[in-house]
Amino acid sequence: MLNIAEGSTGQTKAVFKLFLSYALRSAIEVVSCLFIARKRGYISDEKFKTLYDEYEALVKMITALKKSI
């Protein structure tokens, strides 16, 4: 979300799309952390699934926004 906020202020469309790409990469980094957290027992399988589903929805929204620009 921080990448999107930073890229949305006073930027060209091309630069904003670049920041959306950063946001997608950040989301992928978070998913890596989710897998590690589940493997180490920090979160349950149920919590992992909930968070992963939210990740998938967010990535779809960011991708759709990027395509609309």
N, C-alpha and C positions, 0 to 999 in steps of 0.2 A: 504494500500500500504506500509505503514511503517513496518508492521509485515513481509510482504513478503521480503522487502529489508533487514531487519535485519536478517532474517532466511536464506537468500540465500548466505551469505558470510562465507565461511570456515566451513560449517556445514555438518554433515552427512545427508543422504537422510531422515532418520527417524526424525531428528531434524527439517529439513526443512518442512516436512509434519506437524509437530507440529505447526510451525509458520503459515502455511497455515490454520490450524484449528483456530488459534488466529485471523487471518484475517477474516475468516468467522464469527466468533463471533463478531468481531468489526463491520462488515457490518450489522449484526442483531441489534446491539445497535443503529446504525445510523438510521435504519428503524423505531425504536421506537421513535427516535427524530422527524422523518418525520411525524409520526402520531400525535405527540403532537403539532408540528408546524402547521399542517393543522387544528387541532381542535381549536387551539387558534387564528387562522386567520392570522398567520405570512406568510403562503404561500397559494396560490390558489389551487383549486382542480387540475387545469391543470398542475401547477408546480409540485405538489405532484406526479401526474401520470408520468410525465417525469422523475423525480428523482427515483421513484419506479421502473420504467422500466429499468433505468440504473443500479439500485441495482440488479435486477434480472439477468441482463446480466453479471454483474461482479461476482455474486455468481456462476453462471454456469461456467464461465471461471476458477475461483479459484478451484471449485470442479473438473473440468476436469483436471487441472494441478495436483491436489493432487492425483487423480486416476492414472495419467500417471507415477507417481514416484514409 
